[in-house]
Amino acid sequence: MTSRPKLSLVEPDAGASSDGRRRRGEDNRARIVAAMLEIVQSGEVAPSAEQVAVRADVGLRTVFRHFSDMDGLYREMSEVIEAEVRAIADQPFKAPDWRGRVLELVERRSMVFEKIGPFRRASDTFRHRSRFLGDDASRLVKALREILERVVGTQVDPPTLEALDLMLSFEAWSRLRREQGLAPERAQGVLAAAVRRLIG
């Protein structure tokens, strides 16, 4: 009399196979996200699937499978960048007064904007295709405004606050860096000088 095969001998193998596929899928997606970030940071605002596949060392079909959820990829790219930016933004202020802290904001935002610049320019290219990218840009503007308001409190009048918000925006940094062609150090110096004149 032959005994039936036990289900317990089959289930672990099936589970292990499923776990392995899931891990490979997650690993491939992480490599695709990293590859997209590297390509975008090198200056390519619209990387092709072929470029990403080569950089990530995955098959073109794998890239197309993950590219079908572009908002998900943009979200993951944004999370990676946000973690890097938060490490800069969350540092405690050194200046004891609000004017000194506003000038510290100039320095911090110069570093942050230089880091996220390629990603922002790439996301602007595809914002019309992605609700997430539009919302992400709005969240950044709102977060930067809130930080500025906490720093200045009630020390400045509304027009001065609006002018500071403009000077400390990504758009102002991008204009100085790209359209006006200033090096990062010079762009930061220009903003710092303008802010000093504005706040006295």
HELIX and SHEET records of a PDB file:
HELIX    1   1 LEU A    7  LEU A    9  5                                   3    
HELIX    2   2 GLU A   11  GLN A   41  1                                  31    
HELIX    3   3 ALA A   49  ALA A   56  1                                   8    
HELIX    4   4 LEU A   60  PHE A   67  1                                   8    
HELIX    5   5 MET A   70  ALA A   89  1                                  20    
HELIX    6   6 TRP A   98  PHE A  126  1                                  29    
HELIX    7   7 ARG A  127  ARG A  129  5                                   3    
HELIX    8   8 ARG A  131  VAL A  152  1                                  22    
HELIX    9   9 PRO A  158  MET A  167  1                                  10    
HELIX   10  10 PHE A  170  SER A  174  1                                   5    
HELIX   11  11 ARG A  175  GLU A  179  3                                   5    
HELIX   12  12 PRO A  184  ILE A  199  1                                  16    
END                                                                             
